Amino acid sequence: MILALLAAVALLAQPRPPEHGRRYQRLVIRNAIVVEGNGTPASGPRDIVIDGDRITGIVNAGAAARTGQAGAEIDAAGQYVLPGFINLHGHSHEERAGAPMPVDYVFKLWLSCGITTVRDVGSDFDSVRKLRESSRKGEIAAPRLFLYPFFGRPPDAAAARARVRELHGKGADGIKILGIQRDTMDAMMDEAHKLGLRVAHHVGIEETNAWDCIRNKTSSIEHWYGIPDAALPDGIQNFPPEYNYSDEVHRFRYAGRLWREADPARLDGVLAAMANAGVAWDPTFNIYEASRDVGRAQNKPEFRDYLHPALRKFFEPNRENHGSYFFNWTTADEIYWKENYRLWMAAVRKFAQLGGIVGTGEDAGYIYQVYGFGYLRELELQQEAGFHALKVIQHATGNGARILGQENTLGRVRVGWTADLIVVRGNPLENFKILNPLQGGIQWTIKDGFVYSVPRLLDEIRGVASK
C-alpha cells in the first residue's frame, strides 16, 4: 500500500508535457542547445524558463530545478531551440482563384514552419485587424500579425498625407507602397515618419526606385525591383518594342534579364547608400524560384498533403491570376533567370558586407509557393547566396525584429524577450531541411508563451487541404 502510494506520488511529480494551444504560468524547456538569434554560435545544454509570455531565465541544464514547480515541461535533450521565425512578407489569404480558402489553413502552416510573427503586407485590412487581436489573445492558433495595408495611389501630395493619417487612425502597424509616384511618395513618407509608421516598398517598374527609398529612408525594399533599376546606365531597361508591363508573361520574362543590365559600379553605390540610410532589404528569393526551374516548382513534394484545392487552382497558368505566368516558358527564360539569381544573390551578399540589414520573407500564395514551406526554402536560398547558417538564422529572427522596430522584444532567445521559440529535433545549422514539415524536425512552436504541437497542427492542415 505504501509502495503504491509512493509510486503514485512519484508519478504526479514527473514533469508534464504541455497541452496544445495553452499558455502556462510557468513552462520550462530543459536540456536544449540554444541558438540566440544574434549570429553567435549555439550553446548548451540550457534550461529555458518561461513565465506567461516572457523568457525569465536561461540557465545551465539542471539549474532550472531551483526556479520552482513548472506547470509543464519540454524535455529538449538533443534538440535545438531557436527564436520563432519572422516572416516579413506574408499574406493572410482567405481565397484563391475566386474560391474560399480558410485563413486558419494559412496560419497553421506558418506556425508549423516555426513562424511566430508575420508582417502582413496588403491583406484585407478590416478582416485581418480582427484576426490580429484574436491572435494576440491566443483565441486562435496564429502567428503575431503586424499589418501593413496597401497604400493605394492617391492623386496628389495632400491626398497622400490624408491616406497616411487614415491608416494610422485605423490601427495600421505600417504601410505597403506599390506603383507610387515620386511626389506622392515624398509626401506620404514625410507623414509616415511623423506618425512613426514604417513603410515596406515593393518598387516595381515605376517612377520611383531605390534612390527614392534612400532619400526618404524607407524601412525596407521588398523583392528586388528598384535596386538594379537605380543602376541602369540609361535609367531604363532595354525593353523590346512590344513590351507591356500589364502582361504578366512580359513582366516576369524581362525581369529575368534586368540584373545583367545594371552597371556594377553604379550598383555598388546604390547598395552602399541603402546600407548607410538604414534601408533594409527583404529579398524573397523563394517566390521567383519557379522562373529558373518551373518543372521543379510544379512538382513539389509538399503539394501532395498540404496544397489546398483553391491554391492549386490559383497556381495553374492563367493570365488573370498574378504570378501565374507560365505560358510558353522556355529554356532560354530559365537560363536568363539562373543568371539573374547569381547576380541578385551577389548583390544581397555585397549589401550585407556593406552593413545593410537583410531580412527574410516568403510572399507565398503565388508562383507555386505554399505558406511556410516557401519561408523555409528562403533560408536555404539565403545560404546558397553565401551566408553562413548562423547569419541566415539572424536574418530570420533578430534582423526581422529590427526591421519591424521590435528588436528589444522579439527575435532573440534572451531573458526579458517575448517567449517566441521553436524546438527542433536535430541541428538545423547542419541542415535547414530538417525544419521542413516533411522532415518532422520542428516539434513545438511557442508564440507569446502559447505552446503548439507541430505534429497536431500538421494533422489539422492535412484535413483542411484534403477537402
Phi, psi and omega per residue, in radians:
M1 nan -0.784 -3.139
I2 -1.172 -0.729 3.127
L3 -1.089 -0.692 3.113
A4 -1.128 -0.706 3.126
L5 -1.129 -0.748 3.124
L6 -1.109 -0.675 3.119
A7 -1.126 -0.699 3.117
A8 -1.133 -0.726 3.122
V9 -1.103 -0.747 3.130
A10 -1.093 -0.682 3.128
L11 -1.126 -0.737 3.127
L12 -1.151 -0.513 -3.106
A13 -1.371 -0.260 3.139
Q14 -1.152 2.522 -3.141
P15 -1.085 2.473 3.135
R16 -1.750 2.340 3.048
P17 -1.186 2.694 -3.097
P18 -1.230 2.704 3.027
E19 -1.562 2.467 -3.126
H20 -1.030 2.275 3.039
G21 1.420 0.185 -3.064
R22 -1.953 2.561 2.984
R23 -1.858 2.418 -3.068
Y24 -1.922 2.659 3.022
Q25 -1.076 -0.652 3.012
R26 -2.523 2.228 3.059
L27 -2.196 2.380 3.104
V28 -2.120 2.259 2.986
I29 -1.796 2.085 -3.012
R30 -1.853 2.555 2.928
N31 1.157 0.505 -3.056
A32 -1.567 2.576 2.873
I33 -1.527 2.235 -2.953
V34 -1.927 2.298 2.954
V35 -1.924 1.982 -2.946
E36 -1.244 -0.611 -3.102
G37 1.860 0.104 3.139
N38 -1.937 0.213 3.123
G39 1.639 -0.101 3.122
T40 -1.418 2.760 -3.092
P41 -1.173 2.847 3.061
A42 -1.122 2.663 3.102
S43 -2.565 2.788 3.112
G44 2.539 -3.035 0.192
P45 -1.339 2.616 -3.123
R46 -2.265 2.700 2.918
D47 -1.823 2.309 3.139
I48 -1.971 2.175 -3.120
V49 -1.820 2.248 3.132
I50 -2.116 2.157 3.036
D51 -1.952 1.940 -3.102
G52 1.145 -2.008 -3.092
D53 -1.870 0.227 -3.051
R54 -2.168 2.574 2.958
I55 -1.413 2.097 -3.080
T56 -1.971 -0.157 3.115
G57 -2.821 2.443 2.983
I58 -2.354 1.907 -2.985
V59 -2.308 2.908 3.074
N60 -1.036 2.541 -3.100
A61 -0.920 2.307 -3.122
G62 1.696 -0.459 -3.105
A63 -1.265 -0.352 -3.129
A64 -1.181 -0.233 3.095
A65 -1.061 -0.376 -3.119
R66 -1.484 -0.048 -3.047
T67 -1.592 -0.020 3.124
G68 1.804 2.897 -3.068
Q69 -1.150 2.298 3.108
A70 -1.646 2.609 3.051
G71 -1.228 -0.510 3.103
A72 -2.741 2.770 3.137
E73 -2.416 2.575 2.997
I74 -2.030 2.142 3.058
D75 -1.520 1.882 -3.068
A76 -1.844 0.501 3.114
A77 -1.003 2.236 -3.116
G78 1.329 0.119 -3.110
Q79 -2.025 2.825 -3.120
Y80 -1.914 2.461 3.041
V81 -2.006 2.224 3.137
L82 -2.147 2.808 2.955
P83 -1.091 2.645 3.020
G84 -1.049 2.513 -3.104
F85 -1.311 2.612 3.124
I86 -1.988 2.011 -3.136
N87 -1.648 1.875 -3.047
L88 -1.431 -0.120 -3.113
H89 -2.488 1.394 -3.131
G90 -2.049 2.789 3.100
H91 -2.320 2.090 3.121
S92 -1.471 1.216 -3.063
H93 -1.203 2.478 3.063
E94 -2.059 0.016 3.060
E95 -2.796 2.770 3.025
R96 -2.548 2.391 3.122
A97 0.956 0.569 3.118
G98 1.387 0.004 -3.137
A99 -1.847 2.471 -3.139
P100 -1.154 2.543 3.071
M101 -2.510 2.114 -3.042
P102 -1.121 2.285 3.131
V103 -1.118 -0.400 3.052
D104 -0.992 -0.620 3.084
Y105 -1.066 -0.765 3.141
V106 -1.142 -0.849 -3.086
F107 -1.063 -0.762 -3.095
K108 -1.223 -0.569 3.032
L109 -1.108 -0.769 3.117
W110 -1.028 -0.864 3.134
L111 -1.067 -0.691 -3.127
S112 -1.107 -0.441 3.132
C113 -1.714 0.257 3.033
G114 1.451 0.204 -3.106
I115 -1.552 2.036 -3.123
T116 -1.878 -0.215 3.116
T117 -2.414 2.358 3.123
V118 -2.273 2.245 2.925
R119 -1.558 1.814 -3.104
D120 -1.432 2.003 -3.046
V121 -1.906 1.487 2.948
G122 1.897 0.221 3.051
S123 -1.307 3.001 3.126
D124 -1.026 1.963 -2.936
F125 -1.115 -0.826 -3.082
D126 -1.101 -0.684 -3.139
S127 -1.207 -0.797 -3.031
V128 -1.316 -0.406 3.060
R129 -1.000 -0.722 3.134
K130 -1.169 -0.676 3.125
L131 -1.189 -0.608 3.084
R132 -1.022 -0.753 -3.134
E133 -1.226 -0.717 3.117
S134 -1.103 -0.662 3.079
S135 -1.132 -0.746 -3.125
R136 -1.040 -0.659 -3.120
K137 -1.438 -0.145 -3.090
G138 1.350 0.319 -3.138
E139 -1.337 -0.406 3.104
I140 -2.276 2.708 3.049
A141 -1.429 1.784 -3.049
A142 -2.782 2.658 3.003
P143 -1.181 2.925 2.971
R144 -1.210 2.414 -3.064
L145 -2.012 2.251 2.918
F146 -1.905 2.128 -2.973
L147 -1.758 2.082 3.084
Y148 -2.057 1.458 -3.091
P149 -1.173 2.767 3.058
F150 -1.050 2.396 3.130
F151 -1.379 -0.590 -3.061
G152 1.524 -2.822 -3.087
R153 -2.306 1.238 3.096
P154 -0.987 2.550 -3.005
P155 -1.308 -0.392 -3.087
D156 -2.660 3.101 -3.050
A157 -1.095 -0.708 -3.125
A158 -1.110 -0.759 3.119
A159 -1.154 -0.593 3.108
A160 -1.128 -0.772 3.110
R161 -1.114 -0.694 3.135
A162 -1.131 -0.652 3.130
R163 -1.155 -0.690 3.087
V164 -1.063 -0.801 -3.131
R165 -1.122 -0.640 3.119
E166 -1.095 -0.845 -3.120
L167 -1.153 -0.660 3.089
H168 -1.095 -0.750 3.130
G169 -1.124 -0.491 3.137
K170 -1.478 -0.057 3.071
G171 1.675 0.362 3.088
A172 -1.143 2.495 3.065
D173 -1.470 -0.360 -3.141
G174 -3.013 -2.911 -3.079
I175 -2.422 2.484 2.975
K176 -1.885 2.247 3.101
I177 -1.993 2.603 -3.093
L178 -2.751 2.285 3.077
G179 1.137 0.681 -3.031
I180 -1.679 2.626 3.064
Q181 -1.476 2.776 -3.028
R182 -1.131 -0.766 -3.080
D183 -1.199 -0.671 3.132
T184 -1.276 -0.560 3.068
M185 -1.118 -0.780 3.140
D186 -1.025 -0.764 -3.113
A187 -1.191 -0.792 -3.090
M188 -1.178 -0.638 3.123
M189 -1.173 -0.692 3.102
D190 -1.071 -0.759 -3.140
E191 -1.208 -0.687 3.130
A192 -1.110 -0.711 3.095
H193 -1.088 -0.717 3.135
K194 -1.073 -0.614 -3.075
L195 -1.669 0.011 3.106
G196 1.309 0.451 3.124
L197 -1.673 2.271 3.059
R198 -1.453 2.746 -3.020
V199 -2.325 2.243 3.022
A200 -1.825 2.240 -3.061
H201 -2.011 1.942 2.895
H202 -1.533 1.752 -2.896
V203 -1.208 -0.849 -3.116
G204 1.239 -3.057 3.042
I205 -1.587 1.772 -2.998
E206 -2.696 -3.087 -3.096
E207 -1.144 -0.619 -3.109
T208 -1.557 2.751 3.050
N209 -2.575 -2.854 -3.046
A210 -1.060 -0.529 3.131
W211 -1.107 -0.588 3.093
D212 -1.224 -0.635 3.069
C213 -1.145 -0.693 3.126
I214 -1.124 -0.829 -3.112
R215 -1.096 -0.651 -3.095
N216 -1.649 -0.022 -3.131
K217 0.948 0.907 3.039
T218 -1.061 2.545 -3.075
S219 -1.124 -0.788 -3.128
S220 -2.694 2.647 2.950
I221 -1.794 2.253 -3.129
E222 -1.623 2.519 3.125
H223 1.135 -2.048 3.127
W224 -2.752 -0.162 3.090
Y225 -0.946 2.553 3.080
G226 1.634 -0.381 -3.134
I227 -1.507 -1.007 3.042
P228 -1.123 -0.539 3.117
D229 -0.997 -0.652 -3.115
A230 -1.250 -0.168 -3.127
A231 -1.985 0.224 3.122
L232 -1.273 2.329 -3.083
P233 -0.987 -0.697 -3.121
D234 -1.776 0.099 3.106
G235 1.396 0.017 3.141
I236 -2.620 2.502 3.129
Q237 -1.218 2.725 -3.122
N238 -1.456 1.238 -3.136
F239 -1.286 2.541 3.024
P240 -1.238 2.782 -3.082
P241 -1.001 -0.529 -3.082
E242 -1.492 0.004 -3.063
Y243 -1.047 2.354 3.103
N244 -2.365 1.957 -3.065
Y245 -1.070 -0.452 3.137
S246 -1.325 -0.238 3.076
D247 -1.512 1.989 -3.055
E248 -1.078 -0.570 3.111
V249 -1.154 -0.804 3.087
H250 -1.046 -0.825 -3.049
R251 -0.979 -0.869 -3.052
F252 -1.464 -0.499 3.068
R253 -1.066 -0.843 -3.059
Y254 -1.486 -0.283 2.951
A255 -1.078 -0.546 3.125
G256 -1.252 -0.055 -3.128
R257 -2.060 0.143 -3.014
L258 -1.358 -0.816 -3.007
W259 -1.042 -0.607 -3.114
R260 -1.194 -0.317 -3.136
E261 -1.537 -0.224 -3.131
A262 -1.260 2.379 3.092
D263 -1.296 2.136 -3.046
P264 -0.989 -0.726 -3.125
A265 -1.168 -0.743 3.109
R266 -1.133 -0.686 -3.134
L267 -1.094 -0.724 3.089
D268 -1.008 -0.681 3.113
G269 -1.145 -0.695 3.104
V270 -1.105 -0.834 -3.105
L271 -1.090 -0.742 3.126
A272 -1.126 -0.709 3.140
A273 -1.177 -0.680 3.061
M274 -1.039 -0.830 -3.123
A275 -1.081 -0.754 -3.121
N276 -1.169 -0.555 -3.137
A277 -1.470 -0.121 -3.123
G278 1.347 0.382 3.083
V279 -1.446 1.961 -3.120
A280 -1.354 2.869 -3.129
W281 -2.228 2.129 3.067
D282 -1.936 1.558 -2.909
P283 -1.251 -0.477 -3.099
T284 0.833 0.973 3.120
F285 -0.960 -0.618 -2.981
N286 -1.108 -0.571 -2.916
I287 -1.290 -0.341 3.127
Y288 -1.844 0.111 -3.013
E289 -1.103 -0.492 3.104
A290 -1.031 -0.495 -3.098
S291 -1.143 -0.408 3.129
R292 -1.741 -0.131 3.104
D293 -2.888 1.383 -3.030
V294 -1.188 -0.547 3.136
G295 -1.086 -0.755 3.095
R296 -1.094 -0.751 -3.081
A297 -1.111 -0.619 -3.076
Q298 -1.391 -0.127 -3.054
N299 -2.293 0.755 -3.127
K300 -1.274 2.477 -3.100
P301 -1.118 -0.488 -3.130
E302 -1.213 -0.272 -3.134
F303 -1.105 -0.537 -3.040
R304 -1.048 -0.803 -3.028
D305 -1.909 -0.315 -2.937
Y306 -2.126 0.073 -3.125
L307 -1.634 2.007 3.120
H308 -1.193 2.510 -3.114
P309 -0.980 -0.644 3.130
A310 -1.148 -0.649 3.122
L311 -1.236 -0.671 3.076
R312 -1.018 -0.758 3.135
K313 -1.126 -0.686 -3.119
F314 -1.142 -0.562 -3.100
F315 -1.274 -0.354 -3.130
E316 -1.110 2.468 3.131
P317 -0.909 2.169 -3.079
N318 -2.827 2.107 -3.077
R319 -1.175 -0.223 3.132
E320 -1.524 -0.264 -3.087
N321 -1.839 2.186 -3.124
H322 -1.021 2.238 3.103
G323 1.479 -0.011 3.137
S324 -1.732 1.071 -2.861
Y325 -1.842 0.284 -2.993
F326 -1.523 1.191 2.989
F327 -1.812 2.080 3.137
N328 0.913 0.806 3.078
W329 -1.317 2.121 -2.897
T330 -1.793 2.916 3.016
T331 -0.996 -0.719 3.130
A332 -1.080 -0.687 3.107
D333 -1.055 -0.768 -3.124
E334 -1.162 -0.652 3.116
I335 -1.123 -0.773 3.081
Y336 -1.038 -0.753 -3.098
W337 -1.205 -0.583 3.072
K338 -1.106 -0.722 3.059
E339 -1.172 -0.646 3.095
N340 -1.007 -0.769 3.132
Y341 -1.119 -0.730 -3.133
R342 -1.016 -0.806 -3.122
L343 -1.249 -0.691 3.136
W344 -1.110 -0.831 3.140
M345 -1.083 -0.697 3.106
A346 -1.100 -0.638 3.127
A347 -1.181 -0.717 3.110
V348 -1.124 -0.711 3.107
R349 -1.091 -0.777 3.130
K350 -1.100 -0.738 3.110
F351 -0.994 -0.790 3.123
A352 -1.133 -0.700 3.125
Q353 -1.102 -0.492 3.114
L354 -1.441 0.019 3.128
G355 1.739 0.134 3.137
G356 -1.274 2.690 -3.120
I357 -1.679 2.081 3.114
V358 -1.824 2.309 3.087
G359 -1.976 -3.029 -3.053
T360 -2.385 2.153 3.097
G361 -2.541 2.993 -3.031
E362 -2.129 -0.751 -3.048
D363 1.105 0.557 -3.086
A364 -1.206 2.923 -3.009
G365 1.700 -0.017 3.089
Y366 -2.346 2.762 2.906
I367 0.831 0.874 3.011
Y368 1.146 0.415 3.079
Q369 -1.916 2.169 3.095
V370 -1.593 2.463 -3.102
Y371 -0.887 2.347 3.129
G372 1.456 -0.932 3.085
F373 -1.047 -0.706 3.100
G374 -1.094 -0.662 -3.138
Y375 -1.128 -0.789 -3.141
L376 -1.155 -0.580 3.036
R377 -1.128 -0.591 3.103
E378 -1.031 -0.670 3.103
L379 -1.055 -0.766 3.137
E380 -1.120 -0.696 -3.114
L381 -1.233 -0.573 3.067
Q382 -1.203 -0.582 3.024
Q383 -1.159 -0.700 3.058
E384 -1.029 -0.582 3.135
A385 -1.228 -0.153 3.052
G386 1.979 0.088 -3.132
F387 -1.499 2.433 3.022
H388 -1.078 2.597 -3.119
A389 -0.973 -0.681 3.110
L390 -1.108 -0.638 3.121
K391 -1.210 -0.668 3.102
V392 -1.063 -0.769 3.107
I393 -1.096 -0.663 3.073
Q394 -1.090 -0.726 3.077
H395 -1.000 -0.717 -3.032
A396 -1.384 -0.205 -3.042
T397 -2.228 -1.416 -3.086
G398 -1.062 -0.746 3.125
N399 -1.161 -0.699 3.102
G400 -1.043 -0.728 3.105
A401 -1.094 -0.696 3.140
R402 -1.124 -0.726 3.128
I403 -1.115 -0.574 3.096
L404 -1.415 -0.150 -3.050
G405 1.333 0.435 -3.095
Q406 -2.081 0.487 -3.027
E407 -1.179 -0.245 3.111
N408 -1.686 0.076 -3.139
T409 -2.353 -0.494 -3.039
L410 -2.152 2.842 2.937
G411 1.506 0.159 -3.138
R412 -2.439 2.598 2.899
V413 -1.616 1.576 -2.988
R414 -2.625 2.492 3.132
V415 -1.053 2.315 -3.119
G416 1.667 -0.302 -3.139
W417 -1.454 2.794 3.114
T418 -1.075 2.492 -3.121
A419 -1.380 1.336 2.995
D420 -1.995 1.880 -3.006
L421 -2.508 2.729 2.946
I422 -2.220 2.485 3.124
V423 -1.939 2.078 -2.977
V424 -2.061 2.230 3.055
R425 -1.381 1.858 -3.070
G426 1.902 -3.139 -3.043
N427 -1.858 1.776 -3.125
P428 -1.180 -0.362 3.101
L429 -1.205 -0.412 3.086
E430 -1.446 -0.564 -3.064
N431 -2.781 1.849 3.136
F432 -1.097 -0.344 -3.081
K433 -1.111 -0.432 -3.115
I434 -1.208 -0.244 3.076
L435 -1.304 -0.375 -3.104
N436 -1.129 2.332 3.123
P437 -0.933 -0.488 3.115
L438 -1.192 -0.364 3.103
Q439 -1.658 -0.304 3.038
G440 1.259 0.445 -3.085
G441 -1.331 -0.707 -3.134
I442 -1.354 2.100 -3.116
Q443 -1.689 -0.736 -3.097
W444 -2.349 2.405 2.936
T445 -2.042 2.203 -3.110
I446 -2.011 2.124 3.138
K447 -2.184 2.097 -3.129
D448 1.005 0.479 -3.112
G449 1.508 -0.216 3.068
F450 -1.352 2.270 -3.014
V451 -1.791 2.216 -3.140
Y452 -2.127 2.227 3.062
S453 -1.356 2.047 -3.110
V454 -1.158 -0.728 3.068
P455 -0.983 -0.677 3.120
R456 -1.190 -0.731 3.098
L457 -1.022 -0.735 -3.110
L458 -1.151 -0.658 3.051
D459 -1.042 -0.763 -3.138
E460 -1.147 -0.693 3.141
I461 -1.141 -0.746 3.112
R462 -1.039 -0.642 3.109
G463 -1.128 -0.681 3.129
V464 -1.249 -0.771 -3.058
A465 -1.194 -0.384 -3.092
S466 -1.483 -0.118 -3.070
K467 -1.413 nan nan
